[in-house]
Amino acid sequence: MSNNVPFLNLRAQHDPIKVDLLAAFAQVIDANAFAGGPFVARFEAEFAAFCQTRHAVGVGNGTDALWFALLALGVGPGDEVITVSATFMATAEAISFTGAKPVFVDIDEATYTMDPRLIVAAITPRTKAIIPVHLYGQMADMDPIMDIARRHKLYVVEDACQAHGAEYKGRKAGAIGDAGCFSMYPGKNLGALGEAGAITTNDAALAEKMKVLRDHGQKVKYHHASIGWNGRMDGIQGAALSIKLKALAAGNAARRQHAEHYTRLLAGIEGITTPVVAAHGIPVFHLYVIRLQDRDRVLAALGERGVACGIHYPIPVHLQPAYASLGLGKGALPVTERCAQEILSLPMFPELTAGQVEVVVRELQGVLGSPAATLARAS
Ligand SMILES: *Cc1c(COP(=O)(O)O)cnc(C)c1O
């Protein structure tokens, strides 16, 4: 019996567009447009339109995107940036690499995103910016965050690396803060065929600054007005992303459908908390994350039954050895720490089938020892 359900299936995503991708690569090769260039510029225009922003700046990866956004906003040594610890390491790394210090606030237990009620207490005279993270594809509660930022004159950089196309009260991820940062790492909702990232903004001057930053501080070749970096997007990636962007909305819709299916089936199983979709938006389910006790045993047992799951993320950033110098021990962020113990990411990708969702739930029930009748009742 072949029950195997992969966590992610990029092959299934690329097979139907392989001919188009190869044709696009031939164009890039013929045009010698490898580092930045016209294929990146075209993708930037398309991605800005998709995000409903005036500008998009293509960069090397999502970590670059966060770093350049902060640098362009003037964040540097001595500054503090408020963010969450329940995120991928890169959010904090980008802050640290400007010379600023990450200041973590806890998350809302229902949505796993920044708890806006905790921000004001974390603000000091050194605070320069806030980075909410749209974790798992659901946007943070942006209205109160923007309101606090305006009152305290702070910048807001959205970490939208998991939220391409997500919405908050009708507005797209990346279109609300001063800048929005996206990763096009292959497994993200919009994935390149390698590394890529992008920054969105409605501020023309900021977009220009970020374009200069990603290209060694030069506007005119070999004339370096400032100290920049090499953070350009590859032409090959720009060309691939133009093709893959066409499938993003449908892919996000498929993810939402799988999520609804999971949630319907899992509703019958005791001890499992399914994702809460906040009334303020439309998530894009980069990940479908449940909570349960005895998570590590369940993860291992599911693996043995051929169902590949993951944990995003097992160790909060503030408890990583890399951030030991912040002096935040266990107990500093109780909600974040509790969630890290209990979260489990089930297989989620657009090409997943309804049958595979049912297999995952059946195997999960088997592991938990729930009666099989629950599945029949729930469906
Ligand atoms: C993937 C990711 C990043 C980093 O993106 P890369 O392209 O891998 O550099 C940053 N933040 C979050 C929340 C992510 O998921």
The ligand as an ORCA input file, in Angstrom:
! r2SCAN-3c Opt
* xyz 0 1
  C      12.065     32.059      3.995
  C      11.965     33.137      4.996
  C      12.915     34.168      5.096
  C      14.217     34.175      4.345
  O      14.132     34.029      2.973
  P      15.368     33.419      2.145
  O      14.946     33.624      0.728
  O      15.504     31.994      2.513
  O      16.570     34.229      2.483
  C      12.684     35.191      5.994
  N      11.601     35.200      6.781
  C      10.691     34.212      6.750
  C       9.496     34.290      7.649
  C      10.850     33.143      5.861
  O       9.950     32.160      5.856
*
